[in-house]
Amino acid sequence: MSGTQGWGAPGHAGRYRERVFAERARLRADLAGMAERQRRVLADLLDFNGGTEFGRRHGFAAIRTLRDYRAAVPIQDYAAHAPLIERMAAGESNVLTADAPVVYFTSSGSTGAHKKIPVTRRFMRSVFLPFYYAAWAPLIECFPELTERPDAVLNLKHDPLTAPPVTASGRPHAGASQVDFGAAFGEPLSAELGTAAEWAVLPVDVAPDDHLEKMYLRLRLAVASDVRGFIGINPAMLAAVPYQLDVWWERIVKEVRDGTLGGVPYGAGDPERAARLESLADYFGQVSPAHVWPRVRALFGWTTGVASLYLPALRERFGAGVGLLPAPVAASEGPVAVPLDRHPAAGSLVPSASVYEFVDAEEDLEPGTGTLLPEDLEPHRDYHVVFSHVGGLYRYAVGDVVRVVDRVGGVPRVTYAGRSTRSDAAGERLREAHVVRALAGALAATGLALRNVACRVEEEKAEAAGRAPRYVFAVAPETPWLGAETERFAALLDAALAAESPGYARARRERRLGAATARLLHADAFQREWHARVADGVRPTQVKDRLFRQEESQWRRLIAASDALGAPDAPHARRGEGA
């Protein structure tokens, strides 16, 4: 792929660093005039797309102010945009955007159907690329050695396709990580770290949807390199690496010894290297990334939400003191915030990308809901995100909630606080952010650690037993929990949920909900279930942590994964291919 070849060229790393730091400098400069920059973004999208069907329907030509715009255009989610997007994907022009989409990013919707996010040249130039480049600045500034060799980084999300799916009009419909921005948009510097490594484009045939095998092949090749950093974006992909090494270790060692890759001859066998690798398992029992790559310096991915609960322990499996830098607060539809320094979670809004509006997260989002502007936001509060940009999304409710951490230069810095969906069996209106904060408090108070967690309201058993329903938390502990510790954790969690959510507190007082309880799973239960979903054909980037699992089939699948591994406190033993 043309977008990945630059990393081997003389001077490429220097040119890349120069571009990344220049884009960050521009974003920082924009923050100084946030309000004016937002007015210019609105004026630009109104002018550029004023002649589109959507622009004419909503009177773009007559709109002069943000107040006019809010009065003319209702808040809309993907479902409201979808009919127009489908017409564009079928080949109609001038519907949402004046310029035709070059590709469509795919993203899983709440129903599991794949969204089609139109990506135009103007969107890439004005919205996407500035934040995309700037997002890498803290990583390469703090860890410059990651740019020195093509194989210094194992980029877990990089998954190029030679023949991506297409829309009815023949435009590629693929994940952002599968699009070559160099070829599609003339951006040769856009190739990410790790995308020119030996394993980036696999040298053996593998089915496009055999994602587990592709992940195995990349690990098999990477064990021979001095990897210094891992890029996951989706933290579940980072969490998968220790488990995958454990599951696939015997196969990896055998292939290194035999000189094969996926069973196909690949170079000379290296019995000496294989013996060194085998000795790691003999000595440590369970091989961790830190044993295989002892000079890892940094991990890059989302650091908030459920991941904030398991990343501290996970990071240690990559090495003591390994850096953990946050990926941007962004969706396939567009950016919200990008970290410009080494803050562990927060990023600054991107003034040049979109017009940003917000709604208090405790409110329901409706087409006519009143909105707040960036200057109205208060630290330590949660907000729904609504944005508009020249790429054809107008007052778009992306479905994410952010939390304001502080202000820098008068502009809010925010973290991702979870999806906007609620669990509401008895009027409790619990959001992911409520539950994550409650879990963090209960873990801190007990000194316990976990590998992942999910919850659901247990209604059926409660009804049969004649008692109020209650939340059951399925917990994969980092180390075995004692019975008394588990009981105390559940009691503290129940109290913390009441403190976070007035609705939960009322439901508990009025006995519409019983006390929350914890169910311990095997430590690797979530990883086994994650692998099963990827084996079903879901791209790894889209298999994300899911806190609320009210659907019975989802819950049963998780419990079955745990049961297949044995008792929660069973001693760990290295497994083979069947795990």
Buried (B, 14 or more C-beta within 10 A) or exposed (E): BEBBBBBEEEEBBEEBBEBBBBBBEEBBEBBEBBEEBBBBBBBBBBBBBBEBBBBEEBBBEEBEEBEBBBEBBBBBBBEBBBEBBBBBBEEBBBBBBBBBBBBBBBBBEEEEEBBBBBBBBBBBEBBBBBBBBBBBBBBBBBBEBBBEBBBBBBBBBBBBBEEBEBBEBEBBBBBBBBBBBBEBBEBBBBBBBBBBBBBBEBEBEBEBEBBBBBBBBBBBBBBBBEBBBBBBBBBBBBBBBBBBBBBBBBBBBEBBBBBBBBEEEBEEBBEEBBEEBBEBBEEEEBBBBBBBBEEBBBBBBBBBBBBBBBBEBBBBBBBEEBBBBBBBBBBBBBBBBBBBBEBBBBBBBBBBBBBBBBBBBBEEBEEEBEBBBBEEBEEEBBBBBBBBBBBBBBBBBBBBBBBBBEBBEEBBBBBBBBBBBBBEBBEBBBBBBBBBBBBEBBBEBBEBBBBBBBBBBBBEEBEEEEEBBBBBBBBBBBEEBEEEBBEBBBBBBBBBBBBBBEBBBBBBEEEBBBBBBBBBBBBBBBBBBBBBBBEEEBBBBBBBBBBBBEEEEBBEBBBBBBEBBEEBBEEEEBBEEEB
